[in-house]
Amino acid sequence: MGVVEWVYTVVTSLVLAAGLGAVIRRILGARVGWLRTLLVAWTALLVGIPVTGKLAVAAGVGTESGRLTTSQGTAVAFLLVSCLWVFAAALAVVMLLEVLLPSGTVPGPREAFGRFRSWLRRTRRYLQIGRAATGSGLGAVLRGGPGSASFGPALASVFNRSGVTFVKLGQILATRDDLLPADTTRALATLQSDADPEPYDAVAATIEADLGDRPEALFAAFDTEPLAAASVAQVHTATLHDGREVVVKVQRSKARRQVEVDTDILVRLARTAEQRWPWARDLGVSRLAAGLAQSLREELDYRIEAGNTAAGAAALRERPDLVVPAVDAALSTRRVLVMDRLHGVPLSAGEPAVAGLTPQRRVELADTLIAALLDTVFVAGVFHADLHPGNILVLDDGRIGLLDFGAVGVLDSETRQLLALLLFAILSDDAVSAVDALTLAFDVPDDLDVPQLRRELGREIAALQLQTTIGGDTFARIFVVLRRHRIGVPGDVAAAFRTLTSVEAAITLLDPGSSLLRSARAQLPSLLRRLAEPKRVAAQAVSQAGVVAAIARRLPERVEHLTSALGDGTFTVRTRAFGDAEDRAWLRDQVNNGLAAAFGITACILAVVLGLHGGGPRLTDELSLFGLLGLALGFCGVTLALRVVVRLFQRRE
């Protein structure tokens, strides 16, 4: 065979295979992969043609040399039935592949290569994390869980050895007193995210990729040495062409890929932990891991932080003593964030940060910070969720600067009211109102023992009345009670409690005589009045009244229909068993499958009867008319049966 004939044969067979594959997909009535269908159809043609010739010889229709030994009509009928059975065999192979490996479960070449690369990266990280766990002794304390005294230090050691992503995860978990015991959160709070700076060439490449030009062209001046370097980003100082001083936060070039691999591992490990240890199921570590992974991914998108910073500035615009750096939107992207530079000293530096302030100014700033915090949490509903002393600057001009709006809490109106009521009840030693508020604001189990919760919470609230400041363990004991009763605290509510605790440390550094707890006791009644002020309540009442009015306008007409029907004696109640479109589609599928199965079984039975009978006119010495009809009916029955089986398996999947 020449090259031209070979190419012609291959192309023709592929065209025929494509047509045959289209018919297979149409008859099966299911979403079958095109590639596998084409391969099966092509194989059926290559194998079926010579097999059909062998069958023709065995049935006495022709000879090995291709000469007919019967009439042309009989030969055509036999050839047609043989082709139908080759087609049925192809259908059976496709069905078997769909049952064993449904379409979509086997990736294509490009996807398979991507999965293989991901598997290699994940395997390397598994080995690194495994070595870290072995060296820290975590495996020995996992059975005991957070209740074990060694759990927190061992977990902190593993996170510290496992790289930047797990360090960041540990820092987030260190703030979740609502989920973990105080010993564990204290151990995780020791994790530090400082890291060696990334080379300037890599920083410049990231900026050029996101902003379209080198830093030397985008800025009038750009400091190649970073001001600070953390696990996923580093900060450089720069000057814009208009003379403004800014800071440029640049994400590390490999941070996103590393986070994707590590969060995938985290979710997998969490699922394994839930299967093996009861404490992991009680904590819901799979859901917790998914939430942490989502938080990390959001932190890698600096457009979110830019929006959070703008929201924080809007919430504090009426307070001139509090400064939020303005974001340069034109120079900010997913991996680059440019903000005004604030000159000052962080409160975490201690006394040097407030050395230049007069005692009266320190009191004023402490009062301003307290009022702003309570107002943003309970009135505005948008608050800084990571307001520790390191993110609070005492500026050179004597004002306060707030940094790092990567984490912002948002509370809806109802939650703000309930949270204010809960905190007021706690500070007022009112356990009854506190339990009522938290059952409305939090996720409580159906079998909650309210009297027992009220007694346990009441004891902790009574002990809280003796405190004058909010410390790290102020709300920790209350969270222990909530965990014991399986009460879930929403993430933003937990962030609000965390912010109250962290800001107390900043208040004490500003003015040792000030107390957030004392101020909250004094200001919460006025905040509750603001939340329930007539103007706010009236606005809510107007919107609700509008909805009620729309319903009321339709009421007279409906009442008239009901009374008329009752008066005429024609009042009836009718239901539509399959009024929903999905119900009708389900019923239609069941009827179609049932009829197809019935016809298929009937055809197969008739085929067997005709084949066993063997009567009728003889077409050849080996083949009768009834036998040929039986083969045709058998094809119909098998085809219908295969269609039903594929549809049933795909519906189950």
N, C-alpha and C positions, 0 to 999 in steps of 0.2 A: 504494500500500500504506500503510495506516494505521500509527500508532505501535505499536498493540497487536499487529497482525499481524507487524510487523517484529521486535518483541521476541520474539514466539512463535517465529518462524522461526529467529532467532539462537539462542535457548535450545535449541530442538529439535535444531538442527544440532550444537550443542556437546555435548549429551547423546549423540547418535548418534556424534559424533567420539570421545568418551570411551570408549564401548563398542567402537568399531572399534580405537582405540588399545590397549585391553586385549587384544583378540584378536591384534593385531600382536605385542605383547610376548610373549604366550603362545606363539604359533607360532614366533617366532624363538628362544625358549628362552634368551635372553640378557638381561643387565642393560642395557636401553636406557633412556635418559633419558625421563621422562614428558612434559616440556614439548615436546621435539622430536617425540615420537610423536603427541601431541595436535594439534600444528600441522599435521603431515603428514596426519593423518587428516581434520582439518577441511578442509584444502585439497583432499584427494581427494574429499570429498563435494561441495564447491562446484563443482569442475571435472568430476567424474565423472558427475553427474546429467545436465547438458546433453550431455556427450559420449555417454552411453548412448543418449539420444534420437536423436542424429545417426546412431549406428550402427544403431539399429532401423530408421530410414528407409532407410539404405543397404542393409540386409539384406532389405528388403521386408516387415518385420514390421508396420510401421505407417506413417502419413503424418505430414506436418508438423503437421497439426491435431490429432494424437493419436488418430486412428481406427485400429483394428486392421484389417489386411488379411489376417490368417491366424487360425488357431484360438487360443483362449485358452491352451491347453496349450503350444503352440509359443511364444507370446509370453512366457509365464512362464519357460519353459526358457531362451529367449534372454536375457531380462532377468537371470536368475540367473547365467548364464555371463558376461554383460557386467559385472555387479557384482563377480564373482570376479576379473575381469581388472583392474578399477579397484583392487580390494584388492591384487592382485599388484603393480600399479604403486606403490602406497603402500609395500608391503614393500620394493620395489627402492630407493625413495628413502631409506627409513630405513636400509637396508643400506649404501647409498653414503655417507650421513652418518656411519655408524658406522665405515666404513673410513677415510674422510678425517679425521673429527673424532670420535674415540671419546667416549662419554658421560663427562663429567667434565672434559674438556679445555677446554671453553668455559665460563667462569664465569658464574654468575648475575649479575643486575644489582647486587646488594649487594656480592658478591665482586669484580665487575669494577670498581666504584667504589673499593673498598679497594685493589685492585691498582694502579689508576691513581694514587691518592694515593701509594702506596709507590714507584711508578715516578718520580713527580715528585721526591719526597724523595731517592731514590737518584740521580737524574740531577743534582740540585744538588750532592750530595756528590761525585759523580764529577768534576764540573767543578772543585770546590774542591781535591780531591786531585790532579787533573791539573795544576792551576796550581802546587800545592806541589811536585809531582814535577818539573815543568819548571824551576821556580826553583831547585831544589836540585841539579839535574844528575843525578838518580837514573837517568833513562832511559839515559844514556850508559854507566853502569856495570852495568846489569842483566845484560848478556850475560856479564860476567865473574863475577857472583854474589859470594858472601861471600869468595871467594878474592881479590877485588880490594881493594887498600888503601883505595880511596875508597868502598867499598860501605857500611861502617858509618857514617861521617859523613853520607853522602848520605841513608841510610835514617833516621837520627836527625833530620835536618833535615826530611824529609817528614813524619814522625810528629809533630814539634813544630808544624808548620804545619797539620796536618790535624785538630787538635782533641783533645778530652779522651779519647775512646775510643782513638785511636791512640797517644796518649801513654801510656795505661795498658798497651796492648799492648806498646809498646816497653819499658816497665819490666819486664813479665813476661819478654819475650825476653832482656833483659839478664841474667837469672838462669839462662839455659839454656846454660851452658858445654858441656853434653853435645851440643848441636846446632850451635852457632855458634862461629866462631873468636873468640879473645880480643879481637882488634881490634874486631870488630863489637859484642861485648857491652860493651866499655868505652865505645864511642861511645854505645850505647843507655842506658848507666847515667847519662849526663849529663842525661837527660830529667827534668823536674820537673813534678809534677802540681798545683802550687799554682794557685789560680784566684781570681777575684774572687768575693766572697760573694754568695749569692742573697738577694734582698730578704726581709725578715722576713715580709711578708704571704704570700709563696709558701711559706716554711717552715711558718708557722702553718696554712696551708691543707692542706699534706701531713699534718701531725700530726692535724688535725681530721678529715680524710678517713679516716685509718687508725685513730685512737683514739676518734673520736666527739665530741671536744670541743676547745676552744681550749687552747693551752698555759697560759694564765692560770688556767684552771679545773683542769687536770690537775696542775699543779705549784704549790707554795707560792711559788716564785720561778723565773723563767726569764729568762736573759740574752739579750736580743735581738741582741747583737753576738756573732758566732761566735768560739769559741776558736781554731778552725782551719777553713780552707776548702780542699778538694781538688777534683779534677776531677769526681767523681760524687757527693760528699757533703760536708757540713760539720757541725761539732761545736759544740754550745752547752752551756754549763753551766747547771745547774738545781738546785733543792732540792725534795725531796719533802715531802709534808705531815707525814711523821713525822720530818722534820729531816735526813734523809740527803742528802748532796751527791752528785749524779750528773752524768754527761755524757750528752747526747742527740745521737746521730748520726742525721742526717736526710738522706735521699737527695734529690738535686736533682729538681725536678718533671719536667724533660724528659730526665733521664738515661737512663731505660729505653728510650724511643723512639729516642734518639740511638744508643744501643748496638745496638739491633736493626737499625737501618739500616746502621751502620758494620760490624757483624759480617757482615751479608749481603754487603756489598761486599767485605769481606776474603776471604770464602770464594770469591766469584766471581773475584776477582783471583788467588787462589791456584790455582784450576783453570786459569786462562789461563796463569799462569806455568809450571805443570807441562807444558802443551802446547808451550810455546815454548823453555824452557831446560832443558838436562840437569841442571844443579845443583839446580833446583827439584824435579825428579823424584827425584834422589838424596836430598834432604832430606825428601821426602814432605810438601811444604808444604800440600797440601790437608788431609791428616790433622792436621798441626800447626795450621792455621788453624781447623779444626773444634774441636780441643781448646782453643785459646785462646778461641774464641767461647763455648764451654761454661763455661770458667772465669770469663769476664766476667759471663755471665748468673748464675752461682752467687753471685758477689760482690755482685750487685744484690739478692739475697734475704738480708736480714739475719737471717732465722730460721736460716739455715745457720750464719752467724757466731755466733749465740747458742748453737747446739748445739756448735759447735767450742770456744767459750769454756768451756762447761760441761765438755766432755771434757778440755780442757787443765787446768782446775782439779782435776778428779778425778785426772788423772795426776800432779799435783804436790801432792796433799793431805798427803803425809807430809813435806813440806819447808816448815816455817814461815817460812823466810827468803825464800821466793818467793811473791809475791802475784799472784793473777789476779783482776781485777775481777768482782764478781758481777753477773749480768744480772737485770734486773727483767722477768720473763717477762710479767707482766700489762700492761706498757707497751711491749712490743717486738712489732713486726710485720714485714712484708716490707720496709717502707721506713723504719722507725723502730727504733732500738736504744737502749735505756736501760741504762746500767751505772753501778756505783759509781765515783765519781771518786777517782783516786789522786793524791796530792800529791807531786810530786817533780820531778827534773830528768832529761831523757833523757841517756843516755851519749854521744849524738852531740854534746852540748855540750862534751865534752872535760873538762879539769881542773875547771871549776866544778862538774860533776856529782858528783865524788868528793872535793871539798875538805873536806867535813865528816866524812870517814871516817878512822879510824886506819889505819895500815899493816896491823895485824893483821886488822882488819875487812875491809879490801879483799882480803886473801888468802883469808879465810873465804868472802866472797861469790863470788870467782872460782872457788874449789873447789866451792862449792855449785852454781853455774851449770854448770860442766863436768859434775859428777856427774849433775845433773838432765837435761842434754842427752843424755848417753850412755844414761841409763836410759830416757828417753822414746823415743829412737830404736830402741834395740836390745832393750829388755825390754818396755816397755809397748806400743810400736808406734804410739803416737799422739803427734805432736810438732808444735811450732810451725814452720811452713815458711817463715816470713819474719822470723826473729829477728835483725834487724840492730840496731845501736846505737840507732837512732831509736825502736825499739819496746821498749827496755829502760829503765826508770826507776830511778833511785836515789831511794828514797822519803825523806821527811823523817824517818822513824823509823829509818833505816839499813837497811831491807830493800830487796829488788829487786822491782819491779813489771813484769809482762809485759803488753804491749798488743797489740791488733790481731790477733785470731785468725781473720781472714778467710781465711787460707790455712793449712790443717792437713794434714800428711801422715799417711797411715795405711798401715802395713806389716803384712802377714799374718805368721804365725809362721814359716813356712818362709823367706820373704824376709828376715826379721830375722836368722835364723841364718846364711843365706848372705851377707848384707851384712856381718855381724860377721866372718865368716870371711874375706871378701874384704878388708876393711879391715885385719884382723890380718895377713893374708898380705902386703899391700902394705907395712905398717909393719915387717914382719919380713924383708923382702927375699926373699920366696918367690914367684917368678913362676909356678911350676908350680901351686901351690895357688890362687893368685889367678886364673889362667885357668880352672881347674876350677870355682871358685866362680862366676865371672861367666858361664860357659857354662850353668850351672844357673839363675842368677838373672835373666839378661838374655835378650833376643830375639836369637838368633844365626842367621845364614843357614846353609842346608844345606851350602854349599860353603866353609865357614870353614876357612882354613889355620891350624890350631891351632899347629903348630911355629913358623910365622912370627909369629903373634900372641904366642906365649910369648917369642920373642926381643925383639920390639919393646917389649912391655910390661915385660919384664925390665930393659931399659935405662932406661926411665922410672922404674921402681921403685928401681933402684940410685941414680939421681940424687936421688930423694926422701929417701933415708936421710941425706943431708947437711943437710937442712932441720931447723930447730928449732921453727918455727911454721908454721901453715897460712895461706898467702897466697892472693891471688886467682888465682894461676896454679899452685897446688899440684896440683890435679886437672885443670887445663886440658889439659896435655900428654897425660895419660892418656885424656881424652875425645877428643883428636885421633886417637889410635891406634884407639880404638873406632869413631869415625866412618869412618876409613880402611878398616876391616874390616866396615863396614855392620852394626855391632852396635847394636841399639836399647836405650836405657836407659829403663826404666819411669819415668813421671813422678814418682811418690813417691820412688823411689830417687834420682833426680836432685835432688829437693827435700832429701833427707837430706844429700847431699854439699854442696849449697848452704848448708844451715843450719850444717854444720860450718865452712865457710869464713867465713860472716858472723859467727858467734859468736866466732871467734878474735879478730876486731877488738874485740869487746866485752870479751873477757877481758883483752886487752892494755891497754885503757883502765882497767879495774878495777885490774889489778895487772900492771905491765910484766914482772915476774918469772915470772908464770904462763904456761903454754903448754898449749893444748888438745891439740896434737900429742904432747907429752911425756906428758900425763895419759892420752891415749888408749892410748899404748903400754903404760902401766903398768896401766890398768884393763881393757883388752879381754880379757886372759886370764880375769879373774874374771867378766866379763860372759858370756863363752862358757861358763864353768862354770855360771853361773846359768841360761843358756838350756838347758843339758844336765843340770841338777840332777835327782837321782833322782825328786823329787816331780813335776816337770813331765813327765819322760819316762814315769813310771809312769802319770800321768793319760792321756797320749796312748796308752800301751800298753793301758790298760783299754778305751778306746773302740775301738781297733783289734781288741782281743781279742773284744769284744762282737760286732763284725761277723763276725769269723772264726767265732765260736761259732754264730751264726745260720746261716751257710753249712754248718758242720760237722754241725749237727743234721739237715739234709736229705740229707747225703751217704750214710749207710747205706741208706736207702730206695732211692736212685737206683742205688747199687752192686748192691743186691739185684735190682732190675729188670734190670740189664745182665747179671749172672751167670746169672739164670734164663733170659733170652732166649738167651744163648750156649749154656747147657746143653741147652735144648730145640731148638736149631737154628733158632729163629725170629727171630734178631737181624737186623733190617733197618734201613736208613737211608732215611728219607723226607724229601723236601723239598716245600714248597708253593710252587709257582711264583708264585702271587698271594695269598700269605698276608696281605700288608699291605692295609689298606682303601683307601689311596690308589692302590695298584697296580690293585686291582679297579675302582675308579672310573675310572681312566685307560683300562683295557681296555674298560669299558662304554661310555665316550664314543667310543672309536675304532670299536667295533662299530656303535653307533647312527649315527655320522656316515657310516660305510661303507655301511650299509644305506640310509640316507636318500639318499646320493649315487647308489647303484645304482638305487633306485626312481625317483629324479628323472630320471636319464638315460634309463631305460626309458620313462617316461611321455612325455618330450620326443620320443623317437624315434617312439613310437606316434602322438603328436600330429602329427608331420610326415608320417608315412605316411598317416594318415587325411585330413589336409588336402590332400595332393597327389593322393590317390585320387579324392576328390570324389564318390564313389559313394553308394549308399544312397537311401532314399526322399527326395523333394524336399519340404522344409518350406515353402519359398518359391521363387520363381524364382531368387534369388541364394544361397539357403542350403539345404544338404543335411543329413541326419541325421548322416552321417559327419563332415562339417565341424564341426557343433556338438559332437560327441563329442571331436573333435580339439582344439577350443578348451578343453574341460573338462579333458582330459588334460594339455594344455599348461600350464594353470594349476597343476595338481598338481605337475608336474615343475619348473616355475619356483619354486614356493613351497619345495619341498624343497631345491632348489639354493641358494636365498637363505639358508635356515636354516643349511645346512652352511657356507657362506662366512662368515656372521657369527660363528658359533661358532669357526671356525678363526682368524679375525682377532683375536677377543677373547682366545683362548687364547695367541696369540703375544704380545699386549700384556702 
